[in-house]
Amino acid sequence: MKQRTTTVRALIDPKKKENVSRILRRMGINHSEAINIFYSLIEEYQGFPFDLKLPDKKDGQDVNPEIISHLKQSMKKNYRLGELLAK
């Protein structure tokens, strides 16, 4: 019996998608396979398979402000989602 699948949609910066597509091709996998791997890791770890935190400003590292803004927005959304799920 064939396993059922569902669709996951995401908005991605076109340049980032192009860059990642090249990397995935070199790895011999496509976007769907990469997403399935990522989801499997999230399932295994019961969360992200890596620490997700904002860089410490004391490090002196220059971080793209757009990335920081995106991370902050994502963390707020996920925190609110966690609060709703905990009820």
FIKOLZA-1660 file (N, C-alpha, C; in steps of 0.1 Angstrom, whole numbers, plus 5000, padded with zeros to 4 digits):
% residues 87
   i   px   py   pz ch aa at
   1 5008 4988 5000  A  M  N
   1 5000 5000 5000  A  M CA
   1 5009 5012 5000  A  M  C
   2 5006 5022 4991  A  K  N
   2 5014 5034 4990  A  K CA
   2 5011 5043 5002  A  K  C
   3 5022 5049 5007  A  Q  N
   3 5021 5058 5019  A  Q CA
   3 5015 5071 5014  A  Q  C
   4 5006 5077 5022  A  R  N
   4 5000 5090 5018  A  R CA
   4 5010 5101 5022  A  R  C
   5 5009 5111 5014  A  T  N
   5 5017 5123 5017  A  T CA
   5 5009 5136 5018  A  T  C
   6 5015 5146 5023  A  T  N
   6 5008 5159 5023  A  T CA
   6 5017 5170 5018  A  T  C
   7 5012 5181 5015  A  T  N
   7 5020 5192 5010  A  T CA
   7 5024 5202 5021  A  T  C
   8 5036 5207 5021  A  V  N
   8 5041 5217 5030  A  V CA
   8 5045 5229 5021  A  V  C
   9 5040 5241 5024  A  R  N
   9 5043 5252 5016  A  R CA
   9 5051 5262 5025  A  R  C
  10 5061 5269 5019  A  A  N
  10 5069 5278 5026  A  A CA
  10 5073 5290 5016  A  A  C
  11 5073 5302 5021  A  L  N
  11 5078 5313 5014  A  L CA
  11 5093 5314 5016  A  L  C
  12 5101 5314 5006  A  I  N
  12 5116 5314 5007  A  I CA
  12 5121 5325 4997  A  I  C
  13 5131 5332 5002  A  D  N
  13 5138 5342 4993  A  D CA
  13 5143 5334 4981  A  D  C
  14 5140 5339 4969  A  P  N
  14 5144 5332 4957  A  P CA
  14 5159 5329 4956  A  P  C
  15 5167 5339 4960  A  K  N
  15 5182 5337 4959  A  K CA
  15 5186 5326 4969  A  K  C
  16 5180 5326 4981  A  K  N
  16 5183 5315 4991  A  K CA
  16 5179 5302 4985  A  K  C
  17 5168 5301 4979  A  K  N
  17 5163 5288 4973  A  K CA
  17 5173 5283 4962  A  K  C
  18 5177 5292 4954  A  E  N
  18 5187 5289 4943  A  E CA
  18 5200 5284 4949  A  E  C
  19 5205 5291 4959  A  N  N
  19 5217 5287 4966  A  N CA
  19 5216 5273 4972  A  N  C
  20 5205 5271 4979  A  V  N
  20 5202 5258 4986  A  V CA
  20 5200 5247 4975  A  V  C
  21 5194 5250 4964  A  S  N
  21 5192 5240 4954  A  S CA
  21 5205 5235 4949  A  S  C
  22 5215 5244 4947  A  R  N
  22 5228 5239 4942  A  R CA
  22 5234 5230 4952  A  R  C
  23 5233 5233 4965  A  I  N
  23 5239 5225 4976  A  I CA
  23 5232 5211 4976  A  I  C
  24 5219 5211 4975  A  L  N
  24 5212 5199 4976  A  L CA
  24 5215 5190 4964  A  L  C
  25 5216 5196 4952  A  R  N
  25 5220 5188 4940  A  R CA
  25 5233 5181 4942  A  R  C
  26 5243 5189 4948  A  R  N
  26 5256 5183 4951  A  R CA
  26 5255 5171 4961  A  R  C
  27 5245 5172 4970  A  M  N
  27 5243 5162 4980  A  M CA
  27 5235 5150 4974  A  M  C
  28 5229 5152 4962  A  G  N
  28 5221 5142 4956  A  G CA
  28 5207 5140 4961  A  G  C
  29 5202 5151 4967  A  I  N
  29 5188 5151 4972  A  I CA
  29 5180 5163 4968  A  I  C
  30 5167 5162 4968  A  N  N
  30 5159 5174 4964  A  N CA
  30 5153 5181 4976  A  N  C
  31 5145 5191 4974  A  H  N
  31 5140 5199 4985  A  H CA
  31 5130 5190 4994  A  H  C
  32 5122 5182 4987  A  S  N
  32 5113 5173 4995  A  S CA
  32 5120 5164 5004  A  S  C
  33 5131 5158 4999  A  E  N
  33 5139 5149 5007  A  E CA
  33 5146 5156 5019  A  E  C
  34 5151 5168 5016  A  A  N
  34 5157 5176 5027  A  A CA
  34 5147 5180 5038  A  A  C
  35 5135 5184 5034  A  I  N
  35 5125 5187 5043  A  I CA
  35 5121 5175 5051  A  I  C
  36 5120 5164 5045  A  N  N
  36 5116 5151 5052  A  N CA
  36 5127 5148 5062  A  N  C
  37 5140 5150 5059  A  I  N
  37 5151 5147 5068  A  I CA
  37 5150 5157 5080  A  I  C
  38 5147 5169 5077  A  F  N
  38 5146 5179 5088  A  F CA
  38 5134 5176 5097  A  F  C
  39 5123 5173 5091  A  Y  N
  39 5111 5169 5099  A  Y CA
  39 5114 5157 5108  A  Y  C
  40 5121 5147 5102  A  S  N
  40 5124 5135 5110  A  S CA
  40 5133 5138 5122  A  S  C
  41 5143 5147 5120  A  L  N
  41 5151 5152 5131  A  L CA
  41 5143 5159 5141  A  L  C
  42 5134 5168 5137  A  I  N
  42 5126 5175 5147  A  I CA
  42 5118 5165 5155  A  I  C
  43 5112 5155 5148  A  E  N
  43 5104 5144 5155  A  E CA
  43 5113 5137 5165  A  E  C
  44 5125 5133 5161  A  E  N
  44 5134 5125 5169  A  E CA
  44 5139 5133 5182  A  E  C
  45 5142 5146 5180  A  Y  N
  45 5147 5155 5190  A  Y CA
  45 5136 5161 5198  A  Y  C
  46 5123 5160 5194  A  Q  N
  46 5112 5167 5200  A  Q CA
  46 5114 5182 5200  A  Q  C
  47 5120 5187 5189  A  G  N
  47 5123 5201 5187  A  G CA
  47 5134 5202 5177  A  G  C
  48 5139 5214 5175  A  F  N
  48 5150 5216 5165  A  F CA
  48 5162 5207 5169  A  F  C
  49 5169 5202 5159  A  P  N
  49 5180 5193 5162  A  P CA
  49 5193 5202 5164  A  P  C
  50 5191 5214 5168  A  F  N
  50 5202 5223 5171  A  F CA
  50 5197 5234 5180  A  F  C
  51 5206 5241 5187  A  D  N
  51 5202 5252 5195  A  D CA
  51 5198 5264 5186  A  D  C
  52 5187 5270 5189  A  L  N
  52 5182 5282 5182  A  L CA
  52 5182 5293 5192  A  L  C
  53 5192 5302 5190  A  K  N
  53 5193 5314 5198  A  K CA
  53 5199 5325 5190  A  K  C
  54 5197 5337 5196  A  L  N
  54 5202 5349 5189  A  L CA
  54 5217 5350 5193  A  L  C
  55 5225 5355 5184  A  P  N
  55 5239 5357 5187  A  P CA
  55 5241 5367 5198  A  P  C
  56 5251 5365 5206  A  D  N
  56 5255 5374 5217  A  D CA
  56 5262 5386 5211  A  D  C
  57 5257 5398 5214  A  K  N
  57 5263 5410 5208  A  K CA
  57 5278 5412 5213  A  K  C
  58 5281 5406 5224  A  K  N
  58 5294 5408 5230  A  K CA
  58 5305 5401 5221  A  K  C
  59 5300 5391 5213  A  D  N
  59 5310 5384 5205  A  D CA
  59 5316 5393 5194  A  D  C
  60 5310 5404 5191  A  G  N
  60 5315 5413 5181  A  G CA
  60 5313 5408 5167  A  G  C
  61 5305 5398 5165  A  Q  N
  61 5303 5393 5152  A  Q CA
  61 5292 5401 5145  A  Q  C
  62 5294 5404 5133  A  D  N
  62 5285 5412 5125  A  D CA
  62 5274 5402 5119  A  D  C
  63 5262 5404 5123  A  V  N
  63 5251 5395 5118  A  V CA
  63 5242 5404 5110  A  V  C
  64 5237 5399 5099  A  N  N
  64 5228 5406 5091  A  N CA
  64 5215 5410 5099  A  N  C
  65 5212 5422 5100  A  P  N
  65 5200 5427 5107  A  P CA
  65 5187 5420 5102  A  P  C
  66 5186 5417 5089  A  E  N
  66 5175 5410 5084  A  E CA
  66 5173 5396 5090  A  E  C
  67 5184 5389 5092  A  I  N
  67 5184 5376 5098  A  I CA
  67 5179 5377 5113  A  I  C
  68 5185 5387 5120  A  I  N
  68 5181 5389 5134  A  I CA
  68 5166 5392 5135  A  I  C
  69 5161 5400 5126  A  S  N
  69 5147 5404 5126  A  S CA
  69 5138 5391 5124  A  S  C
  70 5142 5383 5114  A  H  N
  70 5135 5371 5111  A  H CA
  70 5135 5362 5122  A  H  C
  71 5146 5360 5129  A  L  N
  71 5147 5351 5140  A  L CA
  71 5138 5355 5152  A  L  C
  72 5139 5368 5154  A  K  N
  72 5130 5374 5165  A  K CA
  72 5116 5371 5163  A  K  C
  73 5111 5374 5150  A  Q  N
  73 5097 5372 5147  A  Q CA
  73 5094 5357 5148  A  Q  C
  74 5102 5348 5143  A  S  N
  74 5099 5334 5143  A  S CA
  74 5099 5329 5158  A  S  C
  75 5108 5334 5166  A  M  N
  75 5108 5330 5180  A  M CA
  75 5095 5335 5187  A  M  C
  76 5090 5347 5184  A  K  N
  76 5078 5352 5190  A  K CA
  76 5066 5343 5186  A  K  C
  77 5065 5340 5173  A  K  N
  77 5054 5332 5168  A  K CA
  77 5054 5318 5175  A  K  C
  78 5066 5312 5175  A  N  N
  78 5067 5298 5181  A  N CA
  78 5065 5299 5196  A  N  C
  79 5068 5309 5203  A  Y  N
  79 5065 5310 5217  A  Y CA
  79 5050 5311 5219  A  Y  C
  80 5044 5319 5211  A  R  N
  80 5029 5320 5213  A  R CA
  80 5022 5307 5209  A  R  C
  81 5027 5301 5199  A  L  N
  81 5022 5288 5195  A  L CA
  81 5023 5278 5207  A  L  C
  82 5035 5278 5213  A  G  N
  82 5038 5269 5224  A  G CA
  82 5028 5271 5236  A  G  C
  83 5026 5284 5238  A  E  N
  83 5016 5288 5249  A  E CA
  83 5002 5283 5246  A  E  C
  84 4998 5284 5233  A  L  N
  84 4985 5279 5230  A  L CA
  84 4984 5264 5231  A  L  C
  85 4994 5257 5227  A  L  N
  85 4994 5243 5227  A  L CA
  85 4994 5237 5241  A  L  C
  86 5000 5245 5251  A  A  N
  86 5002 5241 5264  A  A CA
  86 4988 5242 5272  A  A  C
  87 4979 5249 5267  A  K  N
  87 4966 5251 5274  A  K CA
  87 4958 5239 5273  A  K  C
% end
